[in-house]
Amino acid sequence: MKVVVDGDSCPSRNIIEKAARELSVEMEIFCDVNHHITSEYSKVIYMDSGFQSVDMAIFNSIKSGDIVVTGDFGVASMVIGKKAYAISPKGYVFDEDNMDRLLFERHISQKVRRSGGRTQGPKKRLKEDDVRLYESLKTLIMKANE
């Protein structure tokens, strides 16, 4: 079991790394070559900057029981399909029960934007998000190790 981070869309890598280190879990961070990420604990894997290159590399590297931290609903959906766990950078766990709704909401928002409308951007990150991520990730790691 390992923790895999979508480094292109994850502002809280230090919190994820803290939880992985405390529970002695391997961690990999995937990002494209336009990002500069360093880590003393995690393995950083750079991909070409092509469309979906990081997402596909993550999907190809994970196994059942791995944990993927991503803010991308499409990646989360593919991860769940592989019987792995997906969690957002704000600590919300994605699962089969909420994935269809999230993908549908994303679809509707895309339609609104394509027709010239505006949608609300992401909410500002709060301290509570960091606490939720840390606690939820530790819970998932323990669950995956059962």
Rosetta constraint file for C-alpha pairs under 8 A:
AtomPair CA 1 CA 25 HARMONIC 7.27 0.50
AtomPair CA 1 CA 26 HARMONIC 7.35 0.50
AtomPair CA 1 CA 63 HARMONIC 7.86 0.50
AtomPair CA 1 CA 65 HARMONIC 6.03 0.50
AtomPair CA 1 CA 66 HARMONIC 4.95 0.50
AtomPair CA 1 CA 67 HARMONIC 7.61 0.50
AtomPair CA 1 CA 144 HARMONIC 7.24 0.50
AtomPair CA 1 CA 145 HARMONIC 7.30 0.50
AtomPair CA 2 CA 25 HARMONIC 5.92 0.50
AtomPair CA 2 CA 26 HARMONIC 4.86 0.50
AtomPair CA 2 CA 27 HARMONIC 5.62 0.50
AtomPair CA 2 CA 28 HARMONIC 7.56 0.50
AtomPair CA 2 CA 66 HARMONIC 5.16 0.50
AtomPair CA 2 CA 67 HARMONIC 6.32 0.50
AtomPair CA 3 CA 20 HARMONIC 7.24 0.50
AtomPair CA 3 CA 25 HARMONIC 7.03 0.50
AtomPair CA 3 CA 26 HARMONIC 6.29 0.50
AtomPair CA 3 CA 27 HARMONIC 4.70 0.50
AtomPair CA 3 CA 28 HARMONIC 6.37 0.50
AtomPair CA 3 CA 66 HARMONIC 6.09 0.50
AtomPair CA 3 CA 67 HARMONIC 4.77 0.50
AtomPair CA 3 CA 68 HARMONIC 5.86 0.50
AtomPair CA 3 CA 69 HARMONIC 7.49 0.50
AtomPair CA 4 CA 27 HARMONIC 5.78 0.50
AtomPair CA 4 CA 28 HARMONIC 4.85 0.50
AtomPair CA 4 CA 29 HARMONIC 5.87 0.50
AtomPair CA 4 CA 30 HARMONIC 7.45 0.50
AtomPair CA 4 CA 58 HARMONIC 7.38 0.50
AtomPair CA 4 CA 62 HARMONIC 7.79 0.50
AtomPair CA 4 CA 66 HARMONIC 7.46 0.50
AtomPair CA 4 CA 67 HARMONIC 6.07 0.50
AtomPair CA 4 CA 68 HARMONIC 4.68 0.50
AtomPair CA 4 CA 69 HARMONIC 6.25 0.50
AtomPair CA 5 CA 10 HARMONIC 7.34 0.50
AtomPair CA 5 CA 13 HARMONIC 7.65 0.50
AtomPair CA 5 CA 27 HARMONIC 7.67 0.50
AtomPair CA 5 CA 28 HARMONIC 6.19 0.50
AtomPair CA 5 CA 29 HARMONIC 4.67 0.50
AtomPair CA 5 CA 30 HARMONIC 6.15 0.50
AtomPair CA 5 CA 68 HARMONIC 5.73 0.50
AtomPair CA 5 CA 69 HARMONIC 4.82 0.50
AtomPair CA 5 CA 70 HARMONIC 6.44 0.50
AtomPair CA 6 CA 10 HARMONIC 6.26 0.50
AtomPair CA 6 CA 29 HARMONIC 6.27 0.50
AtomPair CA 6 CA 30 HARMONIC 5.44 0.50
AtomPair CA 6 CA 31 HARMONIC 6.59 0.50
AtomPair CA 6 CA 54 HARMONIC 7.42 0.50
AtomPair CA 6 CA 55 HARMONIC 7.49 0.50
AtomPair CA 6 CA 58 HARMONIC 7.47 0.50
AtomPair CA 6 CA 68 HARMONIC 7.37 0.50
AtomPair CA 6 CA 69 HARMONIC 6.09 0.50
AtomPair CA 6 CA 70 HARMONIC 5.18 0.50
AtomPair CA 6 CA 71 HARMONIC 7.84 0.50
AtomPair CA 7 CA 11 HARMONIC 7.96 0.50
AtomPair CA 7 CA 13 HARMONIC 7.64 0.50
AtomPair CA 7 CA 29 HARMONIC 5.60 0.50
AtomPair CA 7 CA 30 HARMONIC 5.31 0.50
AtomPair CA 7 CA 31 HARMONIC 4.91 0.50
AtomPair CA 8 CA 30 HARMONIC 7.45 0.50
AtomPair CA 8 CA 31 HARMONIC 5.24 0.50
AtomPair CA 8 CA 32 HARMONIC 7.01 0.50
AtomPair CA 8 CA 35 HARMONIC 7.44 0.50
AtomPair CA 8 CA 54 HARMONIC 7.98 0.50
AtomPair CA 9 CA 70 HARMONIC 6.56 0.50
AtomPair CA 9 CA 71 HARMONIC 6.01 0.50
AtomPair CA 9 CA 72 HARMONIC 7.60 0.50
AtomPair CA 10 CA 69 HARMONIC 7.64 0.50
AtomPair CA 10 CA 70 HARMONIC 6.59 0.50
AtomPair CA 10 CA 71 HARMONIC 6.93 0.50
AtomPair CA 10 CA 89 HARMONIC 5.88 0.50
AtomPair CA 11 CA 89 HARMONIC 7.07 0.50
AtomPair CA 12 CA 16 HARMONIC 6.63 0.50
AtomPair CA 12 CA 89 HARMONIC 6.46 0.50
AtomPair CA 12 CA 130 HARMONIC 7.51 0.50
AtomPair CA 13 CA 17 HARMONIC 6.00 0.50
AtomPair CA 14 CA 18 HARMONIC 6.10 0.50
AtomPair CA 15 CA 19 HARMONIC 6.46 0.50
AtomPair CA 15 CA 130 HARMONIC 7.15 0.50
AtomPair CA 15 CA 133 HARMONIC 7.61 0.50
AtomPair CA 15 CA 134 HARMONIC 6.20 0.50
AtomPair CA 16 CA 20 HARMONIC 6.23 0.50
AtomPair CA 16 CA 133 HARMONIC 7.64 0.50
AtomPair CA 16 CA 134 HARMONIC 6.64 0.50
AtomPair CA 16 CA 137 HARMONIC 7.35 0.50
AtomPair CA 17 CA 21 HARMONIC 5.90 0.50
AtomPair CA 17 CA 27 HARMONIC 7.32 0.50
AtomPair CA 17 CA 41 HARMONIC 7.32 0.50
AtomPair CA 17 CA 42 HARMONIC 7.26 0.50
AtomPair CA 18 CA 22 HARMONIC 6.13 0.50
AtomPair CA 19 CA 23 HARMONIC 6.32 0.50
AtomPair CA 19 CA 134 HARMONIC 6.37 0.50
AtomPair CA 19 CA 137 HARMONIC 7.03 0.50
AtomPair CA 19 CA 138 HARMONIC 6.05 0.50
AtomPair CA 20 CA 24 HARMONIC 5.83 0.50
AtomPair CA 20 CA 25 HARMONIC 4.91 0.50
AtomPair CA 20 CA 26 HARMONIC 6.90 0.50
AtomPair CA 20 CA 27 HARMONIC 6.77 0.50
AtomPair CA 20 CA 138 HARMONIC 7.79 0.50
AtomPair CA 21 CA 25 HARMONIC 6.21 0.50
AtomPair CA 21 CA 26 HARMONIC 7.96 0.50
AtomPair CA 21 CA 41 HARMONIC 7.43 0.50
AtomPair CA 23 CA 138 HARMONIC 7.79 0.50
AtomPair CA 23 CA 141 HARMONIC 7.85 0.50
AtomPair CA 26 CA 42 HARMONIC 7.23 0.50
AtomPair CA 27 CA 41 HARMONIC 7.55 0.50
AtomPair CA 27 CA 42 HARMONIC 4.99 0.50
AtomPair CA 27 CA 43 HARMONIC 6.38 0.50
AtomPair CA 28 CA 42 HARMONIC 5.39 0.50
AtomPair CA 28 CA 43 HARMONIC 4.72 0.50
AtomPair CA 28 CA 44 HARMONIC 5.84 0.50
AtomPair CA 28 CA 45 HARMONIC 7.10 0.50
AtomPair CA 29 CA 42 HARMONIC 6.70 0.50
AtomPair CA 29 CA 43 HARMONIC 6.18 0.50
AtomPair CA 29 CA 44 HARMONIC 4.75 0.50
AtomPair CA 29 CA 45 HARMONIC 5.99 0.50
AtomPair CA 30 CA 44 HARMONIC 6.07 0.50
AtomPair CA 30 CA 45 HARMONIC 4.84 0.50
AtomPair CA 30 CA 46 HARMONIC 6.01 0.50
AtomPair CA 30 CA 47 HARMONIC 7.27 0.50
AtomPair CA 30 CA 54 HARMONIC 6.27 0.50
AtomPair CA 30 CA 57 HARMONIC 7.77 0.50
AtomPair CA 30 CA 58 HARMONIC 6.97 0.50
AtomPair CA 31 CA 35 HARMONIC 6.54 0.50
AtomPair CA 31 CA 37 HARMONIC 7.99 0.50
AtomPair CA 31 CA 44 HARMONIC 7.65 0.50
AtomPair CA 31 CA 45 HARMONIC 6.42 0.50
AtomPair CA 31 CA 46 HARMONIC 5.19 0.50
AtomPair CA 31 CA 47 HARMONIC 6.09 0.50
AtomPair CA 31 CA 54 HARMONIC 5.99 0.50
AtomPair CA 32 CA 46 HARMONIC 5.20 0.50
AtomPair CA 32 CA 47 HARMONIC 4.56 0.50
AtomPair CA 32 CA 48 HARMONIC 5.53 0.50
AtomPair CA 32 CA 49 HARMONIC 5.11 0.50
AtomPair CA 32 CA 53 HARMONIC 7.73 0.50
AtomPair CA 32 CA 54 HARMONIC 6.38 0.50
AtomPair CA 33 CA 46 HARMONIC 5.65 0.50
AtomPair CA 33 CA 47 HARMONIC 5.95 0.50
AtomPair CA 33 CA 48 HARMONIC 5.88 0.50
AtomPair CA 33 CA 49 HARMONIC 6.04 0.50
AtomPair CA 34 CA 49 HARMONIC 6.88 0.50
AtomPair CA 37 CA 44 HARMONIC 7.09 0.50
AtomPair CA 38 CA 44 HARMONIC 6.98 0.50
AtomPair CA 39 CA 43 HARMONIC 7.24 0.50
AtomPair CA 39 CA 44 HARMONIC 7.21 0.50
AtomPair CA 47 CA 53 HARMONIC 6.51 0.50
AtomPair CA 47 CA 54 HARMONIC 6.04 0.50
AtomPair CA 47 CA 57 HARMONIC 7.81 0.50
AtomPair CA 48 CA 53 HARMONIC 6.50 0.50
AtomPair CA 48 CA 54 HARMONIC 7.80 0.50
AtomPair CA 49 CA 53 HARMONIC 6.66 0.50
AtomPair CA 49 CA 54 HARMONIC 7.93 0.50
AtomPair CA 52 CA 56 HARMONIC 6.10 0.50
AtomPair CA 53 CA 57 HARMONIC 6.17 0.50
AtomPair CA 54 CA 58 HARMONIC 6.17 0.50
AtomPair CA 55 CA 59 HARMONIC 6.27 0.50
AtomPair CA 55 CA 75 HARMONIC 6.27 0.50
AtomPair CA 56 CA 60 HARMONIC 6.07 0.50
AtomPair CA 57 CA 61 HARMONIC 6.13 0.50
AtomPair CA 58 CA 62 HARMONIC 6.34 0.50
AtomPair CA 59 CA 75 HARMONIC 7.46 0.50
AtomPair CA 59 CA 78 HARMONIC 7.02 0.50
AtomPair CA 59 CA 79 HARMONIC 6.59 0.50
AtomPair CA 62 CA 66 HARMONIC 6.17 0.50
AtomPair CA 62 CA 79 HARMONIC 7.83 0.50
AtomPair CA 62 CA 84 HARMONIC 7.54 0.50
AtomPair CA 63 CA 82 HARMONIC 6.95 0.50
AtomPair CA 63 CA 83 HARMONIC 7.74 0.50
AtomPair CA 63 CA 84 HARMONIC 6.59 0.50
AtomPair CA 64 CA 82 HARMONIC 5.85 0.50
AtomPair CA 64 CA 83 HARMONIC 4.83 0.50
AtomPair CA 64 CA 84 HARMONIC 4.62 0.50
AtomPair CA 65 CA 83 HARMONIC 6.38 0.50
AtomPair CA 65 CA 84 HARMONIC 4.54 0.50
AtomPair CA 65 CA 85 HARMONIC 6.46 0.50
AtomPair CA 65 CA 144 HARMONIC 5.62 0.50
AtomPair CA 66 CA 84 HARMONIC 5.04 0.50
AtomPair CA 66 CA 85 HARMONIC 6.12 0.50
AtomPair CA 66 CA 144 HARMONIC 7.29 0.50
AtomPair CA 67 CA 84 HARMONIC 6.00 0.50
AtomPair CA 67 CA 85 HARMONIC 4.60 0.50
AtomPair CA 67 CA 86 HARMONIC 5.75 0.50
AtomPair CA 67 CA 87 HARMONIC 7.48 0.50
AtomPair CA 67 CA 140 HARMONIC 7.59 0.50
AtomPair CA 67 CA 141 HARMONIC 7.49 0.50
AtomPair CA 68 CA 76 HARMONIC 7.59 0.50
AtomPair CA 68 CA 79 HARMONIC 7.30 0.50
AtomPair CA 68 CA 84 HARMONIC 7.57 0.50
AtomPair CA 68 CA 85 HARMONIC 6.12 0.50
AtomPair CA 68 CA 86 HARMONIC 4.81 0.50
AtomPair CA 68 CA 87 HARMONIC 6.32 0.50
AtomPair CA 69 CA 86 HARMONIC 5.90 0.50
AtomPair CA 69 CA 87 HARMONIC 4.96 0.50
AtomPair CA 69 CA 88 HARMONIC 5.56 0.50
AtomPair CA 69 CA 89 HARMONIC 6.21 0.50
AtomPair CA 70 CA 75 HARMONIC 7.12 0.50
AtomPair CA 70 CA 76 HARMONIC 6.75 0.50
AtomPair CA 70 CA 86 HARMONIC 7.07 0.50
AtomPair CA 70 CA 87 HARMONIC 6.33 0.50
AtomPair CA 70 CA 88 HARMONIC 5.13 0.50
AtomPair CA 70 CA 89 HARMONIC 6.21 0.50
AtomPair CA 71 CA 76 HARMONIC 7.87 0.50
AtomPair CA 71 CA 87 HARMONIC 7.90 0.50
AtomPair CA 71 CA 88 HARMONIC 5.08 0.50
AtomPair CA 71 CA 89 HARMONIC 6.11 0.50
AtomPair CA 72 CA 76 HARMONIC 6.28 0.50
AtomPair CA 73 CA 77 HARMONIC 6.04 0.50
AtomPair CA 73 CA 99 HARMONIC 7.58 0.50
AtomPair CA 73 CA 102 HARMONIC 6.99 0.50
AtomPair CA 73 CA 103 HARMONIC 6.47 0.50
AtomPair CA 74 CA 78 HARMONIC 6.41 0.50
AtomPair CA 74 CA 103 HARMONIC 7.40 0.50
AtomPair CA 75 CA 79 HARMONIC 6.13 0.50
AtomPair CA 76 CA 80 HARMONIC 6.20 0.50
AtomPair CA 76 CA 86 HARMONIC 5.41 0.50
AtomPair CA 76 CA 87 HARMONIC 7.58 0.50
AtomPair CA 76 CA 94 HARMONIC 6.77 0.50
AtomPair CA 77 CA 81 HARMONIC 6.35 0.50
AtomPair CA 77 CA 99 HARMONIC 6.50 0.50
AtomPair CA 78 CA 82 HARMONIC 6.61 0.50
AtomPair CA 79 CA 83 HARMONIC 6.74 0.50
AtomPair CA 79 CA 84 HARMONIC 5.50 0.50
AtomPair CA 79 CA 85 HARMONIC 6.63 0.50
AtomPair CA 79 CA 86 HARMONIC 6.43 0.50
AtomPair CA 80 CA 84 HARMONIC 5.32 0.50
AtomPair CA 80 CA 85 HARMONIC 6.03 0.50
AtomPair CA 80 CA 86 HARMONIC 6.65 0.50
AtomPair CA 80 CA 94 HARMONIC 7.93 0.50
AtomPair CA 80 CA 95 HARMONIC 6.63 0.50
AtomPair CA 80 CA 96 HARMONIC 7.12 0.50
AtomPair CA 85 CA 93 HARMONIC 7.88 0.50
AtomPair CA 85 CA 94 HARMONIC 7.46 0.50
AtomPair CA 85 CA 95 HARMONIC 7.65 0.50
AtomPair CA 85 CA 140 HARMONIC 7.67 0.50
AtomPair CA 86 CA 93 HARMONIC 6.09 0.50
AtomPair CA 86 CA 94 HARMONIC 5.34 0.50
AtomPair CA 86 CA 95 HARMONIC 7.26 0.50
AtomPair CA 87 CA 91 HARMONIC 5.99 0.50
AtomPair CA 87 CA 92 HARMONIC 5.56 0.50
AtomPair CA 87 CA 93 HARMONIC 4.31 0.50
AtomPair CA 87 CA 94 HARMONIC 5.54 0.50
AtomPair CA 87 CA 137 HARMONIC 7.58 0.50
AtomPair CA 88 CA 92 HARMONIC 5.21 0.50
AtomPair CA 88 CA 93 HARMONIC 6.39 0.50
AtomPair CA 88 CA 94 HARMONIC 7.32 0.50
AtomPair CA 88 CA 133 HARMONIC 7.74 0.50
AtomPair CA 89 CA 129 HARMONIC 7.94 0.50
AtomPair CA 89 CA 133 HARMONIC 6.45 0.50
AtomPair CA 90 CA 125 HARMONIC 7.73 0.50
AtomPair CA 90 CA 129 HARMONIC 4.74 0.50
AtomPair CA 90 CA 130 HARMONIC 6.49 0.50
AtomPair CA 90 CA 132 HARMONIC 6.68 0.50
AtomPair CA 90 CA 133 HARMONIC 5.41 0.50
AtomPair CA 91 CA 129 HARMONIC 6.41 0.50
AtomPair CA 91 CA 130 HARMONIC 7.39 0.50
AtomPair CA 91 CA 132 HARMONIC 4.98 0.50
AtomPair CA 91 CA 133 HARMONIC 3.51 0.50
AtomPair CA 91 CA 134 HARMONIC 7.14 0.50
AtomPair CA 91 CA 135 HARMONIC 7.83 0.50
AtomPair CA 91 CA 136 HARMONIC 5.79 0.50
AtomPair CA 91 CA 137 HARMONIC 7.07 0.50
AtomPair CA 92 CA 132 HARMONIC 7.61 0.50
AtomPair CA 92 CA 133 HARMONIC 7.21 0.50
AtomPair CA 92 CA 136 HARMONIC 7.45 0.50
AtomPair CA 93 CA 136 HARMONIC 7.46 0.50
AtomPair CA 94 CA 98 HARMONIC 6.47 0.50
AtomPair CA 94 CA 99 HARMONIC 6.38 0.50
AtomPair CA 95 CA 99 HARMONIC 5.89 0.50
AtomPair CA 96 CA 100 HARMONIC 7.26 0.50
AtomPair CA 98 CA 102 HARMONIC 6.35 0.50
AtomPair CA 99 CA 103 HARMONIC 6.13 0.50
AtomPair CA 100 CA 104 HARMONIC 6.09 0.50
AtomPair CA 101 CA 105 HARMONIC 6.14 0.50
AtomPair CA 102 CA 106 HARMONIC 6.20 0.50
AtomPair CA 103 CA 107 HARMONIC 6.18 0.50
AtomPair CA 104 CA 108 HARMONIC 6.26 0.50
AtomPair CA 105 CA 109 HARMONIC 6.18 0.50
AtomPair CA 106 CA 110 HARMONIC 6.20 0.50
AtomPair CA 107 CA 111 HARMONIC 6.34 0.50
AtomPair CA 108 CA 112 HARMONIC 6.28 0.50
AtomPair CA 109 CA 113 HARMONIC 6.25 0.50
AtomPair CA 109 CA 119 HARMONIC 6.48 0.50
AtomPair CA 110 CA 114 HARMONIC 6.08 0.50
AtomPair CA 111 CA 115 HARMONIC 6.26 0.50
AtomPair CA 112 CA 116 HARMONIC 6.59 0.50
AtomPair CA 112 CA 117 HARMONIC 5.05 0.50
AtomPair CA 112 CA 118 HARMONIC 6.76 0.50
AtomPair CA 112 CA 119 HARMONIC 7.31 0.50
AtomPair CA 113 CA 117 HARMONIC 4.77 0.50
AtomPair CA 113 CA 118 HARMONIC 5.65 0.50
AtomPair CA 113 CA 119 HARMONIC 6.88 0.50
AtomPair CA 125 CA 129 HARMONIC 6.46 0.50
AtomPair CA 126 CA 130 HARMONIC 7.03 0.50
AtomPair CA 127 CA 131 HARMONIC 6.53 0.50
AtomPair CA 128 CA 132 HARMONIC 6.05 0.50
AtomPair CA 129 CA 133 HARMONIC 6.04 0.50
AtomPair CA 130 CA 134 HARMONIC 6.20 0.50
AtomPair CA 131 CA 135 HARMONIC 6.17 0.50
AtomPair CA 132 CA 136 HARMONIC 5.79 0.50
AtomPair CA 133 CA 137 HARMONIC 5.81 0.50
AtomPair CA 134 CA 138 HARMONIC 6.22 0.50
AtomPair CA 135 CA 139 HARMONIC 6.21 0.50
AtomPair CA 136 CA 140 HARMONIC 6.15 0.50
AtomPair CA 137 CA 141 HARMONIC 6.10 0.50
AtomPair CA 138 CA 142 HARMONIC 6.26 0.50
AtomPair CA 139 CA 143 HARMONIC 6.15 0.50
AtomPair CA 140 CA 144 HARMONIC 5.97 0.50
AtomPair CA 141 CA 145 HARMONIC 6.20 0.50
AtomPair CA 142 CA 146 HARMONIC 6.52 0.50
